Amino acid sequence: MKELIIAFGLFLFVEGILYALFPSKMKNMLKKLELIKDSQLRIGGLVFTLIGFVVIYYAKN
């Protein structure tokens, strides 16, 4: 459970630092998300989920 809390904190840190350092770039990126189809976002999300799972699996073993 402690690792999950640390991972969530790291996620918030990375997201926050990107918005703090590059606010205009982040706004532009979010506007471009509207142009991407839902199916493409879903597939991309699943790919990153699987990559994250593999990284965690190998890091724990």
Secondary structure, DSSP 4 states (H G I P E B T S, - for coil): -HHHHHHHHHHHHHHHHHHHH-HHHHHHHHHHHTTS-HHHHHHHHHHHHHHHHHHHHHHH-
